């Protein structure tokens, strides 16, 4: 079998409560510049919120996903 759609192929979808949504925030320019030098801003913010026990994480949440 070559090409085309195959049953069971591809990445499995995440549950709705784990999907990422777009969120626009305003930050000072100096803060944005520092965050950009450390990597992807959205992942940095998510990581810090999850690591510092700022939020109650769902049981099936994986910080590395």
C-alpha positions in Angstrom: 0.0 0.0 0.0 1.4 3.4 -1.0 0.3 6.9 0.0 -3.2 7.9 0.8 -5.2 7.8 4.0 -4.7 4.8 6.3 -6.7 3.8 9.3 -4.8 4.4 12.5 -2.1 6.4 10.8 -1.0 9.8 12.0 -0.8 11.7 15.3 -3.5 11.0 17.9 -5.6 14.0 18.8 -5.4 15.5 22.3 -8.5 15.7 24.5 -10.3 19.0 24.3 -9.1 20.2 27.7 -5.4 19.7 26.7 -5.6 21.5 23.4 -3.8 24.9 23.2 -5.7 28.1 22.3 -4.4 31.4 21.1 -4.2 34.1 23.8 -3.0 37.6 23.1 -1.2 39.4 26.0 0.6 42.7 26.3 4.0 42.7 27.8 6.7 45.4 28.1 9.2 45.3 25.2 12.2 44.5 27.5 10.4 41.4 28.9 9.5 40.2 25.4 13.2 40.5 24.2 14.4 38.5 27.2 11.8 35.8 26.7 12.6 35.5 23.0 16.3 34.8 23.8 15.3 31.9 26.0 13.0 30.1 23.5 9.4 30.0 22.4 7.5 32.5 24.6 4.3 30.5 24.8 6.1 27.4 26.0 8.2 29.3 28.5 5.1 30.9 30.1 3.2 27.6 30.2 6.2 25.8 31.8 6.6 28.5 34.5 2.9 28.4 35.3 2.9 24.6 35.6 6.2 24.3 37.5 5.5 27.0 40.1 2.2 25.4 41.3 0.3 28.6 40.1 -2.5 26.4 38.7 -4.1 23.1 39.5 -3.0 20.8 36.6 -5.2 18.0 35.3 -4.0 14.5 36.1 -3.3 13.7 32.4 -1.3 16.9 31.7 2.2 16.3 30.5 4.6 19.2 30.7 6.7 17.9 27.8 3.9 17.6 25.3 
